[in-house]
Each structure stands twice: as C-alpha cells, then as structure tokens.
Amino acid sequence: MYTTADINGVIWKKLIANVSTNVVAALTGLTGATAVKHAPTVKVIETLSRELAQVARAKGIHIPELDDPPAFALKAFASTQDNRVSMLQDVEAGRPTEIGNLNEVIVSEGQSLNIPTPFNEAVSLLVRGVEERNRQKLSVVESASEPDAVRDAIHAEDLDALRRALETSPLARALSIQFTEFESGRATARLPGSAQLPNFLGYTHTGALFTLAEQTMAAVANSLGHVGLPLNCDIEVLNAAEPAEDVIATARVIDTQGRIARVQVELVQGETMVAKVSEMVFLRKKQF
C-alpha cells in the first residue's frame, strides 16, 4: 500500500493535471492525444497550469511538478490518449460537472491571495454556460409529447409495433427503408438503390443516407423502454455511395449513463464503409 505524509502535495499534483486539462476537453471535445498536438489548446493548458502554480506556491506548496507545470500537465493529458476524461463525459451526458472542485477553486484561492487567475475564471464561466445549455435542452425534451400508440409501444417494449411505426412514417415510406433486424439495443435497416437517390453530382444524396441512419438510431434509442429524444448528432462521411446499390445501416446502443444513451451507426455499401454516425440520446421518464 502506498502512503505519504504530504497529502497536500498529492492533492496539488493531481490538481495540476485536472485543472489544466479536464476543462479543455469539456469545452473542445478533444481527447488528450489530439489536444496536446494542437497549438491553441496547448496554450490554454499551459496558462491554466501556470496560474495554478502561482496560487500553489503562494499557499506554501512545494512539489517538483510545480517547477514546470505545463510540461507535467501536457504529459498527463497525453497519457490519456483517446480516452474521454470525466468532465467531457459529464458535458456530453448533460450532467453537472466538477468545475466547482477544480478551476473555480483556483479562482477562489487566487482571489483570497490577491493573485489574478483570468484563464481559470474564463473557462469556469464557459463551463457553467455549457451546463446551463444542457439544463435547457433537458427541459425541452422533458416537455415533448408523442402519439399515445407509439408511446405505449415504446414503454411496453413492443418492438414489432415500434418497427411498424418507423417503417410507415412518411419519409421512410418515400425511401422504402425497411428493417432487416430489430432487437433491444440493436437494429439493421436497408435503403434500396433507386433512381430517386442521386444528388447533383450523381452520388447518393447525403440527406437520404442520414435519414437511413436516423431511422436506425431512432429504433435502438426507443427500444429500451423509454422515449429516446436526440440531444446531438455527428456524422462522418467516409465514401460516396452509388445510388443504384443498397446501403445497409447497423445501429447499436454502446452505453447508457443514467438517462443518457450513446448510439452509433455504421452505413455500408457492399464492403465499403460509407459513413459513421454517433448520437447522444435523452431517455425520458415514463409518463402515463
């Protein structure tokens, strides 16, 4: 078992890394592997760590990491590689963050010691703004409503009824989208090749591809016994699709945290990956 007589040193060593990097990840969405190679975010990390170091020294904290706090913070962030740090996960899931125990502490301590900490104050205010945005989003989706039959099918986890509702929606019918697999947390759907699909360049219209992805995302997001309402969505188009050939979309719930679920979709045409889509979904409480 590791023990130490200098608990303050341990705490401040951890603070250097967390104060300097977690907030950057939360505000930019970047992981450590990317952020430490991006000059603007490196500058923010360096400045946050230097402000912290000034406060720590003024409080009588003496640890080797304070000799070069930017280097320590950047090395710590790089070691996380492509992992999504806790504050970024909180922001994405719409949860309150730990900003009050990190950067806001440095601001408060700096004020009591007459040490300016403008970067830490700025990022603290920005994170509080992000938290407010998330609260407003959740407030909107809480008040949403849907047809009784669809809501009841979702809450009863009646996947056959939910599948029929999705396949008979106007846009799905117009594109002839049909499910080939539909189970709790996973679904596969097919967009058949058609003369209606080309865009002005002759490739399958991105709007049609997104509709296919959205159908499969909606299927899995609403297959868990709760109405799933989208919070945000990202699409990465990798290759152009040929309008004459079918496109297959496979969606799955990759994790749930409380009332937030993350859904990923892969669109393929033959052996070619056409696009990847990820969505954050709010799972609304049952309302009867």
Helices and strands as residue ranges (DSSP letters): H 7-28, H 32-35, H 39-58, G 64-67, H 69-79, H 86-93, G 99-101, H 103-112, H 118-142, H 148-155, H 159-167, H 170-175, E 178-183, E 186-191, H 206-221, E 227-237, E 247-257, E 260-269, E 272-284
